[in-house]
Amino acid sequence: MTVTGIAAQLAAVAPAGRDEARRAAERELSKGIYHQNEPGPVTRAFNAAIDWIDRFLDRVASAAPGGSLGPLVLLAIVLVVAAIVLWRTGPIRRGARTLPAHVELSGDIGAGEHRRRADEHAAAGRFAEAVRERMRAIVRELETRGVLEPRPGRTADEVAREAGAAVPAIAGDLRAAAGVFDEIWYGGRPATPQSDALMRQADDRVRRAPMDVASSGVPAVAGYQVPR
C-alpha cells in the first residue's frame, strides 16, 4: 500500500473523532507489511507510536474538547510512521539489488568464449551480465597475451592499473571499462545498451592494441574455472 492510500483511508475516518481515529491507526499499523523482515523492532516501534499517540490525544482533548484537531494530527503522525516503515520494509527495500561480494574475472575460459557469452546476454537484454562477460574477455585477452599474470581475485581496478601501466595506449579504455563494471556490479547502477557498447569498444581496442611485453601466451591457472 502506498502512503497516498493510507492517507485516503485515514482521512475518511478522521472526522469521526478521537476514538475512531485511534482505532484506525491501530488497524493500519497492525497490517502485516509493517511487521515483515524485522518483526521485533517494528512491532516495538508500533506499540511505542500507539502509546505516544494516546498520550498526545489526551493532552489535545483536554485543551480543545470535542475538536477535530486530534484526529487530524493523528493522521499526520500515522502517515510519517507508515512512510518510514514502508521505506524500511516495502518495495524500495525489496527492490534493492543484492550485489555479489566479488565477481571473479580470471579463469581458464578463453576470451573468445567470454565474448560469445557477452553477445548472447546482450541480445537477450541482460546487459549487466554482458558487461561482466566483456570484462572477463578483456582480462583473459590481457592474460593470454602476457600483459597480466593469471591471478584469481584481481579486481577490475587492479586490471586497469596494472595493464594500463604495462600498455599505456589502452590505459584510458581500461579505466573506463573498469568504471562501468564497478558501477554496475558493485554500485547498483542499472546496465544499459550504452554500457554494453562502451565495454565492446574497450574490448575491441584491447584486442587490436600491440602488446609490447616480453612474454606472450601465458597459460591459464591450472584447474581454475570462472563461475558462470
N, CA, C and O of each residue as an XYZ file, in Angstrom:
912
protein
N       0.843     -1.192      0.000
C       0.000      0.000      0.000
C       0.875      1.238      0.000
O       1.903      1.265      0.677
N       0.493      2.254     -0.738
C       1.258      3.479     -0.790
C       0.845      4.416      0.322
O      -0.202      4.226      0.941
N       1.663      5.435      0.584
C       1.326      6.434      1.587
C       0.066      7.172      1.194
O      -0.725      7.549      2.058
N      -0.139      7.390     -0.124
C      -1.366      8.043     -0.586
C      -2.586      7.230     -0.214
O      -3.606      7.780      0.201
N      -2.479      5.903     -0.364
C      -3.598      5.044      0.009
C      -3.889      5.109      1.490
O      -5.050      5.116      1.897
N      -2.838      5.155      2.308
C      -3.030      5.271      3.751
C      -3.741      6.576      4.083
O      -4.655      6.605      4.906
N      -3.312      7.652      3.434
C      -3.922      8.952      3.690
C      -5.397      8.939      3.358
O      -6.205      9.488      4.107
N      -5.765      8.314      2.233
C      -7.167      8.270      1.827
C      -8.016      7.526      2.839
O      -9.129      7.947      3.153
N      -7.490      6.415      3.354
C      -8.246      5.635      4.330
C      -8.424      6.390      5.631
O      -9.519      6.433      6.192
N      -7.339      6.986      6.109
C      -7.431      7.656      7.396
C      -8.211      8.959      7.311
O      -8.875      9.344      8.274
N      -8.141      9.641      6.176
C      -8.891     10.876      6.015
C     -10.387     10.610      6.086
O     -11.155     11.464      6.529
N     -10.800      9.421      5.647
C     -12.224      9.092      5.648
C     -12.764      8.932      7.059
O     -13.951      9.164      7.292
N     -11.911      8.537      8.016
C     -12.388      8.312      9.380
C     -12.014      9.447     10.317
O     -12.508      9.484     11.444
N     -11.149     10.384      9.893
C     -10.673     11.418     10.784
C     -11.789     12.236     11.419
O     -11.707     12.494     12.620
N     -12.849     12.672     10.686
C     -13.890     13.488     11.294
C     -14.677     12.734     12.361
O     -15.396     13.362     13.139
N     -14.563     11.397     12.422
C     -15.378     10.636     13.349
C     -14.968     10.853     14.792
O     -15.741     10.531     15.694
N     -13.813     11.372     15.038
C     -13.410     11.649     16.393
C     -12.184     10.888     16.827
O     -11.630     10.069     16.094
N     -11.774     11.191     18.060
C     -10.519     10.672     18.580
C     -10.493      9.156     18.668
O      -9.537      8.531     18.207
N     -11.535      8.541     19.258
C     -11.518      7.096     19.460
C     -11.473      6.336     18.140
O     -10.717      5.375     18.000
N     -12.278      6.764     17.175
C     -12.284      6.078     15.888
C     -10.967      6.286     15.155
O     -10.493      5.387     14.461
N     -10.377      7.457     15.304
C      -9.082      7.721     14.662
C      -8.003      6.831     15.250
O      -7.159      6.309     14.522
N      -8.025      6.651     16.598
C      -7.043      5.784     17.225
C      -7.193      4.348     16.730
O      -6.211      3.666     16.438
N      -8.464      3.904     16.643
C      -8.693      2.537     16.169
C      -8.229      2.372     14.725
O      -7.690      1.329     14.354
N      -8.442      3.409     13.912
C      -7.983      3.357     12.513
C      -6.473      3.261     12.444
O      -5.923      2.532     11.619
N      -5.803      4.005     13.321
C      -4.336      3.945     13.341
C      -3.861      2.558     13.737
O      -2.933      2.023     13.132
N      -4.504      1.958     14.773
C      -4.115      0.628     15.203
C      -4.333     -0.401     14.107
O      -3.493     -1.275     13.894
N      -5.477     -0.296     13.401
C      -5.746     -1.248     12.309
C      -4.710     -1.114     11.213
O      -4.195     -2.111     10.708
N      -4.408      0.111     10.848
C      -3.460      0.331      9.740
C      -2.059     -0.135     10.098
O      -1.416     -0.834      9.315
N      -1.581      0.248     11.280
C      -0.213     -0.079     11.650
C      -0.032     -1.538     12.037
O       1.098     -2.017     12.129
N      -1.136     -2.255     12.266
C      -1.009     -3.670     12.613
C      -0.982     -4.581     11.403
O      -0.853     -5.796     11.552
N      -1.101     -4.015     10.193
C      -1.073     -4.838      8.988
C       0.290     -5.503      8.826
O       1.313     -5.002      9.291
N       0.266     -6.646      8.152
C       1.469     -7.469      8.029
C       2.642     -6.759      7.405
O       3.785     -7.041      7.763
N       2.400     -5.839      6.475
C       3.515     -5.202      5.747
C       4.435     -4.431      6.679
O       5.619     -4.256      6.393
N       3.868     -3.959      7.827
C       4.690     -3.188      8.745
C       5.507     -4.071      9.682
O       6.301     -3.566     10.475
N       5.316     -5.385      9.594
C       5.982     -6.267     10.532
C       6.875     -7.299      9.849
O       7.462     -8.138     10.533
N       6.996     -7.264      8.504
C       7.823     -8.248      7.824
C       9.281     -7.852      7.912
O       9.622     -6.687      8.114
N      10.131     -8.852      7.755
C      11.585     -8.707      7.753
C      12.164     -8.412      9.136
O      13.110     -9.078      9.556
N      11.614     -7.426      9.851
C      12.151     -7.061     11.135
C      11.016     -6.973     12.156
O      10.710     -5.886     12.647
N      10.397     -8.094     12.475
C       9.204     -8.045     13.318
C       9.463     -7.476     14.689
O       8.619     -6.746     15.210
N      10.596     -7.778     15.298
C      10.848     -7.293     16.642
C      10.892     -5.778     16.734
O      10.061     -5.190     17.426
N      11.834     -5.123     16.060
C      11.948     -3.675     16.149
C      10.711     -2.948     15.654
O      10.294     -1.959     16.257
N      10.112     -3.425     14.555
C       8.952     -2.726     14.008
C       7.760     -2.839     14.946
O       7.016     -1.875     15.125
N       7.576     -4.009     15.545
C       6.476     -4.168     16.494
C       6.657     -3.241     17.684
O       5.699     -2.623     18.149
N       7.889     -3.144     18.177
C       8.135     -2.240     19.300
C       7.878     -0.795     18.896
O       7.334     -0.019     19.681
N       8.262     -0.432     17.684
C       8.015      0.930     17.212
C       6.515      1.198     17.099
O       6.038      2.281     17.439
N       5.780      0.194     16.617
C       4.331      0.326     16.505
C       3.693      0.568     17.869
O       2.877      1.477     18.025
N       4.067     -0.246     18.855
C       3.485     -0.099     20.189
C       3.845      1.248     20.805
O       3.008      1.894     21.436
N       5.095      1.665     20.620
C       5.513      2.956     21.160
C       4.745      4.091     20.498
O       4.361      5.057     21.157
N       4.520      3.968     19.179
C       3.788      5.014     18.461
C       2.354      5.124     18.960
O       1.844      6.227     19.157
N       1.704      3.978     19.164
C       0.324      3.994     19.647
C       0.247      4.606     21.040
O      -0.654      5.397     21.320
N       1.188      4.247     21.921
C       1.193      4.807     23.275
C       1.403      6.315     23.240
O       0.744      7.068     23.957
N       2.341      6.741     22.386
C       2.613      8.172     22.293
C       1.401      8.917     21.751
O       1.056      9.992     22.242
N       0.753      8.344     20.738
C      -0.440      8.969     20.160
C      -1.552      9.084     21.208
O      -2.243     10.100     21.286
N      -1.714      8.034     22.008
C      -2.760      8.046     23.033
C      -2.519      9.172     24.032
O      -3.439      9.913     24.381
N      -1.264      9.293     24.492
C      -0.962     10.356     25.453
C      -1.131     11.728     24.826
O      -1.618     12.658     25.468
N      -0.723     11.850     23.562
C      -0.832     13.139     22.885
C      -2.289     13.553     22.723
O      -2.643     14.711     22.943
N      -3.139     12.584     22.331
C      -4.549     12.913     22.144
C      -5.233     13.258     23.455
O      -6.176     14.049     23.467
N      -4.777     12.682     24.558
C      -5.317     13.057     25.858
C      -5.052     14.535     26.124
O      -5.928     15.257     26.599
N      -3.828     14.980     25.812
C      -3.496     16.388     26.024
C      -4.285     17.280     25.094
O      -4.755     18.344     25.495
N      -4.437     16.841     23.823
C      -5.199     17.649     22.862
C      -6.655     17.749     23.283
O      -7.260     18.818     23.203
N      -7.222     16.620     23.736
C      -8.628     16.618     24.122
C      -8.880     17.526     25.313
O      -9.919     18.183     25.378
N      -7.937     17.574     26.265
C      -8.129     18.431     27.426
C      -8.015     19.903     27.062
O      -8.613     20.757     27.717
N      -7.243     20.202     26.012
C      -7.090     21.598     25.597
C      -8.221     22.041     24.697
O      -8.624     23.203     24.733
N      -8.739     21.131     23.890
C      -9.802     21.509     22.939
C     -10.808     20.377     22.861
O     -10.801     19.615     21.894
N     -11.675     20.250     23.859
C     -12.644     19.154     23.876
C     -13.558     19.179     22.659
O     -14.034     20.233     22.237
N     -13.787     18.016     22.117
C     -14.723     17.911     21.000
C     -14.188     18.418     19.686
O     -14.879     18.338     18.671
N     -12.966     18.944     19.673
C     -12.450     19.486     18.431
C     -11.969     18.407     17.491
O     -11.868     17.238     17.865
N     -11.668     18.809     16.250
C     -11.215     17.849     15.242
C      -9.710     17.846     15.090
O      -9.176     17.142     14.233
N      -9.010     18.628     15.914
C      -7.559     18.720     15.767
C      -6.873     17.386     16.035
O      -5.948     17.002     15.319
N      -7.328     16.682     17.066
C      -6.682     15.424     17.432
C      -6.628     14.427     16.310
O      -5.539     13.959     15.981
N      -7.766     14.064     15.687
C      -7.717     13.117     14.581
C      -6.851     13.572     13.421
O      -6.204     12.754     12.768
N      -6.836     14.879     13.161
C      -6.021     15.376     12.046
C      -4.533     15.233     12.360
O      -3.737     14.867     11.495
N      -4.170     15.528     13.610
C      -2.770     15.343     13.998
C      -2.408     13.867     13.956
O      -1.307     13.502     13.542
N      -3.338     13.017     14.388
C      -3.116     11.579     14.330
C      -2.854     11.125     12.900
O      -1.974     10.301     12.651
N      -3.619     11.664     11.974
C      -3.420     11.310     10.565
C      -2.003     11.620     10.124
O      -1.358     10.804      9.465
N      -1.516     12.804     10.488
C      -0.160     13.181     10.090
C       0.878     12.266     10.716
O       1.847     11.880     10.062
N       0.675     11.915     11.995
C       1.637     11.051     12.679
C       1.686      9.672     12.033
O       2.761      9.126     11.788
N       0.501      9.115     11.758
C       0.452      7.784     11.169
C       1.085      7.783      9.780
O       1.756      6.822      9.403
N       0.876      8.847      9.027
C       1.488      8.929      7.701
C       3.011      8.893      7.799
O       3.678      8.226      7.008
N       3.552      9.617      8.777
C       5.004      9.630      8.951
C       5.509      8.249      9.340
O       6.481      7.756      8.767
N       4.841      7.612     10.327
C       5.255      6.278     10.755
C       5.154      5.294      9.596
O       6.064      4.493      9.380
N       4.042      5.351      8.841
C       3.853      4.423      7.726
C       4.912      4.624      6.654
O       5.429      3.659      6.091
N       5.232      5.887      6.372
C       6.242      6.156      5.347
C       7.590      5.584      5.736
O       8.292      5.015      4.900
N       7.964      5.734      7.029
C       9.250      5.213      7.485
C       9.281      3.690      7.399
O      10.263      3.111      6.934
N       8.206      3.043      7.847
C       8.186      1.583      7.843
C       8.167      1.042      6.424
O       8.853      0.065      6.123
N       7.382      1.673      5.540
C       7.345      1.227      4.146
C       8.700      1.381      3.486
O       9.100      0.554      2.666
N       9.403      2.438      3.843
C      10.734      2.634      3.268
C      11.681      1.530      3.722
O      12.524      1.073      2.950
N      11.541      1.099      4.986
C      12.440      0.082      5.529
C      12.108     -1.320      5.062
O      13.007     -2.137      4.861
N      10.808     -1.613      4.884
C      10.422     -2.994      4.588
C       9.630     -3.150      3.311
O       9.314     -4.275      2.924
N       9.297     -2.060      2.643
C       8.406     -2.111      1.497
C       9.108     -2.273      0.180
O      10.198     -2.843      0.127
N       8.495     -1.772     -0.921
C       9.011     -2.007     -2.275
C      10.421     -1.514     -2.482
O      11.181     -2.130     -3.230
N      10.801     -0.399     -1.830
C      12.142      0.125     -2.057
C      13.176     -0.863     -1.553
O      14.162     -1.143     -2.233
N      12.945     -1.395     -0.345
C      13.905     -2.349      0.212
C      13.868     -3.666     -0.532
O      14.911     -4.256     -0.813
N      12.636     -4.143     -0.861
C      12.545     -5.416     -1.577
C      13.150     -5.324     -2.957
O      13.669     -6.310     -3.481
N      13.085     -4.111     -3.568
C      13.589     -3.960     -4.922
C      15.081     -3.735     -4.996
O      15.663     -3.727     -6.081
N      15.709     -3.549     -3.833
C      17.142     -3.324     -3.843
C      17.857     -4.573     -4.340
O      17.535     -5.691     -3.939
N      18.825     -4.365     -5.213
C      19.529     -5.486     -5.808
C      20.565     -6.044     -4.846
O      21.318     -5.297     -4.222
N      20.591     -7.342     -4.738
C      21.601     -7.993     -3.926
C      22.881     -8.107     -4.743
O      22.932     -8.804     -5.756
N      23.894     -7.417     -4.287
C      25.130     -7.354     -5.050
C      26.111     -8.418     -4.561
O      26.188     -8.689     -3.362
N      26.861     -9.023     -5.487
C      27.817    -10.045     -5.079
C      28.991     -9.440     -4.337
O      29.354     -8.289     -4.579
N      29.589    -10.206     -3.435
C      30.746     -9.710     -2.709
C      31.932     -9.519     -3.656
O      32.709     -8.576     -3.506
N      32.061    -10.411     -4.621
C      33.160    -10.299     -5.580
C      32.798    -11.056     -6.842
O      32.242    -12.153     -6.777
N      33.108    -10.480     -7.978
C      32.901    -11.143     -9.269
C      34.270    -11.553     -9.788
O      35.128    -10.706    -10.038
N      34.469    -12.851     -9.948
C      35.767    -13.340    -10.419
C      35.949    -12.997    -11.891
O      35.041    -13.185    -12.701
N      37.129    -12.495    -12.227
C      37.410    -12.073    -13.599
C      38.399    -12.975    -14.316
O      38.447    -12.984    -15.546
N      39.183    -13.728    -13.570
C      40.201    -14.572    -14.180
C      39.735    -16.020    -14.203
O      38.828    -16.399    -13.462
N      40.355    -16.824    -15.053
C      39.983    -18.232    -15.139
C      40.591    -18.889    -16.354
O      41.481    -18.323    -16.989
N      40.120    -20.081    -16.687
C      40.713    -20.809    -17.808
C      39.825    -20.840    -19.041
O      40.109    -21.577    -19.985
N      38.761    -20.058    -19.050
C      37.931    -19.929    -20.256
C      38.538    -18.845    -21.141
O      38.964    -17.801    -20.647
N      38.576    -19.089    -22.435
C      39.214    -18.159    -23.348
C      38.433    -16.876    -23.549
O      37.233    -16.815    -23.282
N      39.133    -15.843    -24.027
C      38.500    -14.551    -24.265
C      37.372    -14.672    -25.290
O      36.334    -14.024    -25.159
N      37.581    -15.502    -26.307
C      36.550    -15.655    -27.334
C      35.251    -16.201    -26.774
O      34.175    -15.759    -27.176
N      35.326    -17.147    -25.860
C      34.112    -17.703    -25.248
C      33.409    -16.655    -24.389
O      32.181    -16.577    -24.380
N      34.183    -15.856    -23.674
C      33.560    -14.777    -22.898
C      32.866    -13.767    -23.811
O      31.808    -13.241    -23.468
N      33.457    -13.501    -24.960
C      32.814    -12.577    -25.905
C      31.511    -13.167    -26.438
O      30.512    -12.466    -26.596
N      31.543    -14.463    -26.710
C      30.325    -15.113    -27.190
C      29.225    -15.014    -26.140
O      28.077    -14.715    -26.468
N      29.568    -15.263    -24.890
C      28.585    -15.161    -23.813
C      28.081    -13.732    -23.656
O      26.895    -13.499    -23.426
N      28.999    -12.782    -23.783
C      28.594    -11.376    -23.677
C      27.596    -11.023    -24.769
O      26.598    -10.352    -24.506
N      27.859    -11.468    -25.990
C      26.934    -11.209    -27.099
C      25.574    -11.846    -26.834
O      24.534    -11.251    -27.120
N      25.588    -13.042    -26.293
C      24.344    -13.760    -26.004
C      23.527    -13.021    -24.937
O      22.313    -12.869    -25.076
N      24.186    -12.569    -23.889
C      23.492    -11.822    -22.834
C      22.935    -10.503    -23.373
O      21.798    -10.133    -23.081
N      23.746     -9.803    -24.161
C      23.302     -8.514    -24.689
C      22.101     -8.689    -25.611
O      21.173     -7.881    -25.571
N      22.104     -9.724    -26.435
C      20.987     -9.965    -27.349
C      19.695    -10.242    -26.582
O      18.604     -9.948    -27.071
N      19.822    -10.810    -25.379
C      18.644    -11.109    -24.552
C      18.293     -9.946    -23.625
O      17.354    -10.053    -22.836
N      19.031     -8.839    -23.708
C      18.739     -7.695    -22.852
C      19.319     -7.797    -21.455
O      18.974     -6.994    -20.589
N      20.194     -8.768    -21.213
C      20.826     -8.925    -19.896
C      22.156     -8.168    -19.919
O      23.226     -8.770    -20.012
N      22.069     -6.866    -19.833
C      23.246     -6.040    -20.063
C      24.250     -6.090    -18.910
O      25.451     -5.934    -19.130
N      23.772     -6.304    -17.692
C      24.720     -6.431    -16.577
C      25.603     -7.658    -16.781
O      26.818     -7.596    -16.591
N      24.985     -8.774    -17.167
C      25.758     -9.995    -17.430
C      26.674     -9.807    -18.634
O      27.786    -10.335    -18.659
N      26.207     -9.053    -19.635
C      27.048     -8.781    -20.807
C      28.284     -7.981    -20.413
O      29.383     -8.246    -20.900
N      28.101     -7.004    -19.531
C      29.232     -6.207    -19.048
C      30.216     -7.089    -18.292
O      31.428     -6.957    -18.461
N      29.703     -7.979    -17.468
C      30.583     -8.880    -16.711
C      31.415     -9.758    -17.643
O      32.630     -9.871    -17.477
N      30.758    -10.379    -18.621
C      31.482    -11.273    -19.528
C      32.461    -10.512    -20.410
O      33.520    -11.037    -20.753
N      32.120     -9.280    -20.782
C      33.035     -8.482    -21.602
C      34.270     -8.101    -20.788
O      35.382     -8.057    -21.315
N      34.063     -7.824    -19.483
C      35.217     -7.515    -18.637
C      36.098     -8.748    -18.499
O      37.324     -8.640    -18.502
N      35.488     -9.903    -18.379
C      36.274    -11.141    -18.312
C      37.029    -11.375    -19.615
O      38.168    -11.842    -19.591
N      36.413    -11.057    -20.747
C      37.098    -11.213    -22.036
C      38.332    -10.319    -22.096
O      39.384    -10.727    -22.588
N      38.191     -9.091    -21.589
C      39.332     -8.169    -21.576
C      40.459     -8.738    -20.720
O      41.624     -8.718    -21.118
N      40.107     -9.239    -19.556
C      41.120     -9.778    -18.652
C      41.823    -10.986    -19.279
O      43.049    -11.086    -19.235
N      41.047    -11.898    -19.858
C      41.658    -13.084    -20.466
C      42.531    -12.711    -21.664
O      43.566    -13.333    -21.905
N      42.101    -11.682    -22.417
C      42.931    -11.206    -23.531
C      44.275    -10.718    -23.016
O      45.317    -11.033    -23.590
N      44.251     -9.952    -21.937
C      45.487     -9.426    -21.363
C      46.340    -10.535    -20.758
O      47.568    -10.462    -20.801
N      45.712    -11.549    -20.202
C      46.460    -12.656    -19.615
C      47.119    -13.520    -20.683
O      48.298    -13.858    -20.576
N      46.362    -13.873    -21.703
C      46.909    -14.772    -22.719
C      47.963    -14.097    -23.594
O      48.778    -14.765    -24.231
N      47.936    -12.764    -23.614
C      48.953    -12.055    -24.397
C      50.122    -11.600    -23.544
O      50.990    -10.867    -24.019
N      50.155    -12.029    -22.284
C      51.319    -11.797    -21.445
C      51.359    -10.478    -20.723
O      52.355    -10.174    -20.067
N      50.322     -9.687    -20.814
C      50.321     -8.395    -20.119
C      50.088     -8.595    -18.624
O      50.708     -7.923    -17.799
N      49.197     -9.515    -18.280
C      48.897     -9.811    -16.883
C      49.183    -11.283    -16.600
O      48.956    -12.150    -17.444
N      49.677    -11.541    -15.419
C      49.799    -12.920    -14.968
C      48.431    -13.376    -14.462
O      47.814    -12.671    -13.664
N      47.943    -14.537    -14.905
C      46.648    -15.012    -14.415
C      46.653    -15.112    -12.894
O      47.531    -15.737    -12.299
N      45.658    -14.486    -12.281
C      45.593    -14.490    -10.817
C      44.149    -14.331    -10.364
O      43.532    -13.299    -10.630
N      43.601    -15.330     -9.688
C      42.250    -15.212     -9.154
C      42.168    -14.070     -8.141
O      43.122    -13.798     -7.412
N      40.999    -13.402     -8.110
C      40.753    -12.360     -7.122
C      41.126    -10.961     -7.566
O      40.857    -10.002     -6.844
N      41.734    -10.813     -8.727
C      42.113     -9.483     -9.191
C      40.856     -8.670     -9.514
O      39.940     -9.181    -10.158
N      40.806     -7.419     -9.076
C      39.652     -6.568     -9.329
C      39.796     -5.850    -10.661
O      40.873     -5.820    -11.255
N      38.691     -5.271    -11.117
C      38.718     -4.519    -12.375
C      39.641     -3.315    -12.264
O      40.342     -2.984    -13.220
N      39.650     -2.657    -11.110
C      40.550     -1.522    -10.918
C      42.011     -1.948    -10.980
O      42.849     -1.240    -11.539
N      42.309     -3.104    -10.405
C      43.682     -3.614    -10.464
C      44.062     -3.960    -11.899
O      45.194     -3.720    -12.320
N      43.125     -4.520    -12.646
C      43.375     -4.807    -14.058
C      43.724     -3.528    -14.804
O      44.701     -3.482    -15.552
N      42.927     -2.500    -14.599
C      43.157     -1.230    -15.301
C      44.490     -0.610    -14.903
O      45.218     -0.087    -15.746
N      44.800     -0.673    -13.625
C      46.039     -0.060    -13.156
C      47.268     -0.827    -13.644
O      48.213     -0.222    -14.151
N      47.262     -2.146    -13.495
C      48.437     -2.943    -13.852
C      48.639     -3.017    -15.362
O      49.749     -2.819    -15.855
N      47.557     -3.305    -16.100
C      47.690     -3.411    -17.555
C      47.901     -2.046    -18.186
O      48.615     -1.922    -19.181
N      47.278     -1.012    -17.605
C      47.478      0.335    -18.140
C      48.907      0.804    -18.001
O      49.427      1.511    -18.865
N      49.550      0.402    -16.895
C      50.954      0.763    -16.712
C      51.846      0.018    -17.696
O      52.853      0.554    -18.158
N      51.469     -1.234    -18.022
C      52.264     -2.028    -18.952
C      52.058     -1.605    -20.398
O      52.994     -1.623    -21.197
N      50.816     -1.219    -20.735
C      50.484     -0.810    -22.112
C      49.717      0.515    -22.029
O      48.486      0.506    -22.017
N      50.414      1.644    -21.971
C      49.748      2.940    -21.794
C      48.732      3.281    -22.877
O      47.817      4.067    -22.632
N      48.872      2.711    -24.060
C      47.957      3.043    -25.153
C      46.520      2.647    -24.845
O      45.589      3.238    -25.392
N      46.323      1.664    -23.984
C      44.962      1.223    -23.666
C      44.555      1.573    -22.239
O      43.516      1.116    -21.764
N      45.360      2.377    -21.552
C      45.090      2.700    -20.150
C      43.737      3.384    -19.980
O      42.984      3.046    -19.067
N      43.422      4.345    -20.855
C      42.153      5.059    -20.751
C      40.959      4.155    -20.972
O      39.955      4.267    -20.268
N      41.056      3.265    -21.938
C      39.964      2.325    -22.209
C      39.751      1.372    -21.037
O      38.616      1.044    -20.690
N      40.851      0.933    -20.432
C      40.736      0.023    -19.298
C      40.113      0.713    -18.094
O      39.309      0.112    -17.382
N      40.477      1.973    -17.861
C      39.873      2.707    -16.744
C      38.381      2.895    -16.967
O      37.587      2.758    -16.036
N      38.000      3.207    -18.200
C      36.577      3.401    -18.498
C      35.801      2.100    -18.314
O      34.709      2.095    -17.745
N      36.375      0.990    -18.801
C      35.703     -0.305    -18.660
C      35.575     -0.696    -17.197
O      34.524     -1.171    -16.768
N      36.641     -0.498    -16.430
C      36.600     -0.836    -15.000
C      35.576      0.019    -14.268
O      34.887     -0.466    -13.371
N      35.473      1.290    -14.648
C      34.495      2.173    -14.014
C      33.067      1.722    -14.254
O      32.255      1.695    -13.330
N      32.758      1.365    -15.506
C      31.409      0.877    -15.823
C      31.121     -0.425    -15.089
O      30.044     -0.597    -14.518
N      32.078     -1.335    -15.105
C      31.894     -2.622    -14.425
C      31.630     -2.430    -12.934
O      30.703     -3.027    -12.387
N      32.437     -1.604    -12.274
C      32.274     -1.393    -10.831
C      30.939     -0.726    -10.507
O      30.281     -1.103     -9.538
N      30.539      0.247    -11.299
C      29.279      0.947    -11.041
C      28.086     -0.005    -11.129
O      27.130      0.105    -10.360
N      28.158     -0.938    -12.078
C      27.026     -1.854    -12.285
C      27.051     -2.997    -11.286
O      26.025     -3.301    -10.678
N      28.197     -3.635    -11.103
C      28.253     -4.849    -10.282
C      28.480     -4.581     -8.802
O      28.210     -5.449     -7.972
N      28.971     -3.395     -8.457
C      29.171     -3.079     -7.042
C      28.425     -1.818     -6.611
O      28.153     -1.636     -5.424
N      28.094     -0.954     -7.558
C      27.416      0.287     -7.208
C      25.916      0.262     -7.405
O      25.233      1.213     -7.025
N      25.376     -0.816     -7.997
C      23.932     -0.928     -8.172
C      23.367     -0.125     -9.327
O      22.147     -0.012     -9.449
N      24.208      0.434    -10.175
C      23.713      1.195    -11.321
C      23.149      0.244    -12.372
O      23.784     -0.762    -12.687
N      21.964      0.541    -12.927
C      21.394     -0.338    -13.959
C      22.272     -0.361    -15.212
O      22.774      0.675    -15.650
N      22.446     -1.527    -15.768
C      23.198     -1.664    -17.013
C      22.291     -1.314    -18.194
O      21.090     -1.585    -18.158
N      22.852     -0.725    -19.214
C      22.109     -0.263    -20.384
C      22.822     -0.700    -21.664
O      23.956     -1.176    -21.604
N      22.176     -0.545    -22.815
C      22.882     -0.809    -24.074
C      24.133      0.051    -24.226
O      25.107     -0.376    -24.846
N      24.112      1.262    -23.663
C      25.290      2.124    -23.726
C      26.441      1.534    -22.923
O      27.602      1.639    -23.317
N      26.108      0.909    -21.791
C      27.150      0.235    -21.004
C      27.802     -0.872    -21.824
O      29.025     -1.009    -21.861
N      26.954     -1.652    -22.474
C      27.457     -2.744    -23.304
C      28.318     -2.207    -24.441
O      29.354     -2.788    -24.761
N      27.895     -1.098    -25.054
C      28.645     -0.525    -26.174
C      30.019     -0.037    -25.724
O      31.006     -0.214    -26.438
N      30.085      0.579    -24.537
C      31.384      1.057    -24.050
C      32.322     -0.117    -23.778
O      33.512     -0.050    -24.086
N      31.786     -1.189    -23.203
C      32.617     -2.354    -22.928
C      33.090     -3.007    -24.216
O      34.232     -3.460    -24.299
N      32.224     -3.060    -25.221
C      32.617     -3.612    -26.513
C      33.760     -2.800    -27.129
O      34.708     -3.351    -27.689
N      33.643     -1.492    -27.010
C      34.680     -0.623    -27.569
C      36.011     -0.841    -26.867
O      37.056     -0.936    -27.510
N      35.963     -0.920    -25.529
C      37.195     -1.154    -24.781
C      37.803     -2.509    -25.148
O      39.013     -2.617    -25.349
N      36.970     -3.526    -25.233
C      37.447     -4.865    -25.584
C      38.082     -4.870    -26.970
O      39.131     -5.478    -27.183
N      37.442     -4.192    -27.894
C      37.973     -4.148    -29.264
C      39.342     -3.464    -29.306
O      40.243     -3.918    -30.013
N      39.495     -2.383    -28.556
C      40.772     -1.672    -28.553
C      41.864     -2.487    -27.878
O      43.017     -2.464    -28.307
N      41.501     -3.207    -26.822
C      42.487     -4.082    -26.174
C      42.909     -5.189    -27.133
O      44.092     -5.514    -27.232
N      41.950     -5.761    -27.831
C      42.237     -6.861    -28.748
C      43.128     -6.410    -29.903
O      43.965     -7.182    -30.371
N      42.962     -5.185    -30.365
C      43.711     -4.696    -31.521
C      45.049     -4.043    -31.150
O      45.913     -3.854    -32.007
N      45.209     -3.705    -29.877
C      46.408     -2.965    -29.476
C      47.639     -3.857    -29.523
O      47.565     -5.022    -29.130
N      48.784     -3.335    -29.999
C      50.039     -4.090    -29.930
C      50.500     -4.164    -28.483
O      50.521     -3.151    -27.784
N      50.865     -5.341    -28.037
C      51.296     -5.537    -26.662
C      52.812     -5.662    -26.629
O      53.359     -6.720    -26.940
N      53.475     -4.609    -26.261
C      54.936     -4.617    -26.222
C      55.404     -5.131    -24.863
O      55.894     -4.374    -24.024
N      55.240     -6.434    -24.672
C      55.684     -7.058    -23.423
C      56.601     -8.217    -23.770
O      56.621     -8.688    -24.908
N      57.357     -8.673    -22.786
C      58.384     -9.675    -23.053
C      57.806    -11.040    -23.352
O      58.287    -11.733    -24.248
N      56.756    -11.449    -22.598
C      56.225    -12.792    -22.798
C      54.885    -12.743    -23.475
O      54.248    -11.692    -23.551
N      54.456    -13.892    -23.969
C      53.148    -13.979    -24.596
C      52.602    -15.380    -24.380
O      53.344    -16.313    -24.072
N      51.292    -15.512    -24.548
C      50.696    -16.823    -24.417
C      50.818    -17.411    -23.030
O      51.046    -18.612    -22.891
N      50.670    -16.586    -21.987
C      50.759    -17.106    -20.621
C      49.634    -18.089    -20.390
O      48.476    -17.762    -20.649
N      49.938    -19.295    -19.906
C      48.876    -20.289    -19.710
C      47.937    -19.900    -18.578
O      48.314    -19.151    -17.677
N      46.720    -20.409    -18.630
C      45.746    -20.143    -17.568
C      46.140    -20.895    -16.317
O      46.937    -21.832    -16.353
N      45.560    -20.459    -15.207
C      45.804    -21.124    -13.931
C      45.221    -22.537    -13.998
O      44.039    -22.700    -14.302
N      46.023    -23.546    -13.722
C      45.579    -24.931    -13.864
C      44.422    -25.226    -12.919
O      44.473    -24.937    -11.723
N      43.389    -25.807    -13.493
C      42.253    -26.253    -12.679
C      41.344    -25.158    -12.216
O      40.430    -25.434    -11.438
N      41.533    -23.911    -12.647
C      40.685    -22.816    -12.164
C      39.614    -22.505    -13.181
O      39.906    -22.345    -14.365
N      38.380    -22.418    -12.734
C      37.246    -22.226    -13.640
C      36.490    -20.960    -13.250
O      36.204    -20.741    -12.073
N      36.168    -20.133    -14.233
C      35.376    -18.929    -13.968
C      33.944    -19.322    -13.656
O      33.346    -20.089    -14.410
N      33.363    -18.808    -12.543
C      31.969    -19.101    -12.251
C      31.052    -18.535    -13.317
O      31.285    -17.425    -13.797
N      30.024    -19.261    -13.697
C      29.100    -18.774    -14.703
C      28.014    -17.922    -14.070
O      27.135    -17.420    -14.771
